């Protein structure tokens, strides 16, 4: 009746010894996170933008150290890191926390963590107003959902997309890279938009009365100079405006609701 207690004591000592031995063995480090092309995300699957196109997109946006770049759906962080290497402050918006951690590590490895930051956030709930440049590789339907918010940004804000359009809002510029340019993937087209100022309305100018109708960056309307109204066709790029009427070209700027022609 009294032998059970010593045996339990022996087993306890043996278990403690084996446990100590197991913990003394070298433990395998957790495997580093490696994203896979095509993996599911909140709004889109992940496909990396080729580095050659990242460079082209930033070139088209004419980024400078005075800019603030926001990359929507920043993935592994390559666009943000590339911008940071150019001396630009950049922020990546990414919903996948593993991607955010990976991007942060990549920025540290590249020595640009002081300028490249990443944030786990829903891009539809993120304040975009501080950006001077927005980059993205999202599906057309996502672009369209973002379009009203982008059009409300400060005139002159540059927006660059990998391949996917904003439908009726035509790009101001586009460029397609080839294999010779170092772009060997399927997605090698950069599309640039410049957020236009709202310029629709009627203006009194030295030449007469100018009426402008606006659809995104494209302008139409009439110029009344005392005779029959002359048809107007033009465009707006940020706050800069240009149009033709009666065989003459006009250029100027709209700011605070006022049109100043040069």
N, C-alpha and C positions, 0 to 999 in steps of 0.2 A: 504493500500500500504506500510505502514511502519512497519507492524507486522512481516514480513518475517525475517528481520534482527535480532530482538531479539530471535526468535525461532531458527534460525541457531546458534546463540550464545549459547543457552541452550543445543542444541544437541551436540555441540562441547564440552561443559563442561562435559556432561554425557559420551560421548565417551572417553574423556581423563580419567575420573574417572574409567570407566570399564577397560580401558587398563592398568592403574596403578594397579588395583586390580588383573588383570590376571598375570601381571609380578611379582606381590608380592607373588603369589602362588609358592610353592616348585616345581622346574623343575626336571623332571626325568633325571637321568644321562644316556648318550647314552650307549646302550648295548655293553658289551665287545665283541670283535671279537672272534668267536669260529669256527675254521675250521671244515669241515666235511669230513670224510673218503670218498675218491672217487671224491672229487671236482676237477673240471677241472683246469689245469694249462697251462702254455705256451707250454711245451713239454710233460708233463706227468700228470696223475692225482695224487692227494696226498694220499698216504697211509703211515702211520708212521711206522718206523722200531721199532720192539719190543725192549724194553730197554735191555733185556738179550742179544740180538744180537748186539746192539750198543756196549756193553761192550766187547763182543767177538771180534768184528771187530777191536776195538782199541787194544785189547790184541794181536791179530794176527799181527798187524802192529808194535807191540812193541813200542808204542809211549812213549816218555820221555819228560820232560820239555824243552829239547833242540829242539824239533820238532816244525814245523808249519803245522797245519792241515787245509786243505780246504775241506769243505763239499759241494758238488755240488747238488743243489736242497735241501736246508737245512730245508725246511718246518717249523715245530714249534721249531726248534733249538736244539733238544735233543742231537744230536751227538756232536755238537759244545760245548754245555754246559757240557756234560759228559767229553769231552776232557779237558775243562778248569778246571773242578774240579780235574783233575789229574795234574794240574800245567802247562798245555800245552797252548800255544797261538793258537787260532783257529778262522777261518773266515768262515761264512756261505754265500754261494751265492744263492740267491733266487729272482725270478722274481716278485712274488706277494708282493706288498708293505704292505698289511695287515699282511702277514706272517712275514715280516721283522720286523714290529712294535711289533708283538706278541713275536717273538723270543727275541728281545731286552728287552722287559718287563720281560720275563722269566729269562733271564740272570741276570737282576737286582735283581729279587726276590731271585735267588740262590746265589747272592753275587759274581758273577764271571764276571761282565761286564768289568773288567779291562783286561781280557784275551779273552773273547768271544765277537766277533763282527759279525755283519751281514750287508750285502750289497745287495741292489736291483741291480741286473745285469743279463745280458744274459750270461749263462755259456759258450756259444760258442765264446763270445767276451771277456772273462775274462782271464787275464794273470795268468797262473798256475805255472809259473817258480819258484816262491818262496816257493812253497809247498814241504815239505819232505814227507807228507802223504796226500793222497786224499781219501775221503770216498764218497760213492754215492749209491743211490737206484734209478736207472734210467732204462729205457727199453733197451733191447738189441740193437735196432737200434740207440739209442742215444749213447750207449757205443761205438758202431762201428764208429760213426761220431767223437767221441772224441779220439778214439784209436791212430790215427797218431800223435796228439798233445801230448798225454801221452807218447808215445814212444820217443818223442823228448826231454822229460824232463831229468833231471840229472840222470845218472845211480844210482840205489839204491833207487830211490823214490818208496815208497810203495803205492799201490793202493788197496783199499778194497771195494768190492761191495756186496750189499745185493742181493743174489740169481741170478742176471742176469750176463751172461758171456760176453766175447769179442770174441766169436766164435773160430777161429783158434788159437788165442793167448790163450793157455791153462793156467789156474791158476797154480801158484806155490804151493799153499796150499788151502785146503777147509775144512770147518767144518760145520756140520749140528747139530743144537741144537734140543732137544726134549722137551716135556712138563715138564719132570723131571728137565730139565735145566732152566726152567722158561720161555720157549718160547712157547706160546700157539697159536700164529698166524700162518698164512699159509706161511709167508716168514721168514724162520729161517736158511738160509744157508749163510755163509760168504765165500767169494772168495778173495784170496790175490794174487796180482801180484807184482813182483819186476822188475822195469824198467831195462832192460838189456843194458849193454854197447854194442856198435857195434864192434864186434871182427872178422868179416869175413875178410879173407885175407891170405897172406902167411907170415910165420915167420921162421926165422932161429933160431933153438934152439940147445943145445948141442947134442941132440939125432939125429938131422937131419933137414929136411925141413918139416914144418907143414903147411898144407893147411886146412883152416876152412871155411865151408859154414854155414851160420846162418839163421834160421827161428825163429824169436822172440827169445826165450831163449834157443832153442834147437840147438845143433851143430852136424855137420857131416863133413867128409873130409878124408884126408889121412896123414899119417906120413911116409916120406921116410927116411930110416935109412941106405941106401946103398944097400939093397936088394929090394925085391918086396914091393910096397907101402902097408902099414898097414891101414885098415879102422879105422876111428876115430868116436866115438860117445860120446857126452858130453852135457854140458849145461853151461849157464852163468847166474849168479845171481848178479845183479848190476855190479861191476867190477870184481867179483870173477869168476874164470873159473875152470872147472873140466872136464876131458875127459879120456877115456880109449882107448888104442891102444896096440895091441900085448900082451894082457893079463896084461898090466901094467896100473896103474891109475896115472894120472898127475893132479896136482893142482897148481894154480897160480893166477895172477891178470893181467888184461890188463888196462893200463892207458896211455893216450897220444899216442895211437897207438903202444905201446910197450908191449910185453908179458914177464912177469917175472914168471918163474916156481919155485916152492919151492922144 
